[in-house]
């Protein structure tokens, strides 16, 4: 029986496990039930298990043979603070929480692979990394700060994320920048309040904010190379409570993204300078709180080439995109890739009118269970390929 058929044959168990995790979602750094489930399964299959890394992280280690190569594969486990509206039988039983990004599926895929790998031949050390708190809380950084790669050294590391809008089961690879950086800015404009009928006796932060919103649009259009990608979004603007009162303050919240580290630095410099100059021109003072989020996710060319080979062998060229488009979403797996070469792979969740096409972070979203055997088989084949290389070279 070929690997994909074998993975499909055992997938029923992991569909049930995935749906169980989906029914019991947990937010970042609160994944106690999920972590315990993962750890128990890994122990049952003969893995050495480490718990508590990054708070609620779990790492399973499996050694075979005498090979010195070490491979890491990562899955995320956390859910989102969203009220589920899917209407599914396995919908979340926790009010206001749901797996709206498919991390339940990512965990199930890697557990399914772990089960197959426990009975597989390879030569080296396998580290399966179940990470907490990917959704904006930086669980990858916490694991790194807790000594992830010192305790579980890896020569390469890989991760996979589902993507609605791509045909179910299609694997998308890309070398180079794959996901954008994400930075967050709070701008507080301090003016001088007054009566709406006498604006000349006030310094209006609302007018200044309106001008800044429009001026910020020129940062991407006039300062960033047109061949580079960048996003500056003003997601919130709050000021005042009455139509005849000029408020003392206006507050703005920005999301800033880039697919290049130099562009990321350029955006910060230009936004700071533009906001300060605009504010001064209106006689108000700008207070800028610029918070760095996730870094640019860059896939290593060599490890991406390996992932391409495995994907093509597993599914054939009709089901593989060799060099997909980058995404302006962000992913804290980027921090792991800054330390260890590797690659981040997408798997299609469904397109067109299919249920799997519902976008992530949507109350109606659900992970496509048909991806569990494909993702698991990909991880098994990748692990066997990577951890047999040294034996062949020695």
Buried (B, 14 or more C-beta within 10 A) or exposed (E): EEBBEBBBEBBEEBBEBBBBBBBBBBBBBBBEBBBEBBBEBBEEBEBEBBBEBBBBBBBBBBBBBEBEBBBBBBBBBBBBEBEBEBEBEBBBEBEEBBBBBBBBBBBBBBBBBBBBBBEBEBBBBBBBBBBBBBBBBBBBBBBBEBEBBEEBEBBBBBBBBBBBBBBBBBBBBBBBBBBBBBBBBBBBBBBBBBEBEEEEEBBBBBBBBBBBBEBBEEBBEEBBEEEBBBBBEBEEBEBBEEEEEBBBBBBBBBBBBBBBEEBBEBBBEBBBEBBBEBBEEBBBBBEBEBEEBBBBBBBBEEBBBBBBEBBBEBBEEEBBBBEBEBBBBBBBBBBBBEEBBBBBBBBBBBBEEBBBBBEBEBEBBBBBBBBBBBBBBBBBBBBBBBBBBBBEEE
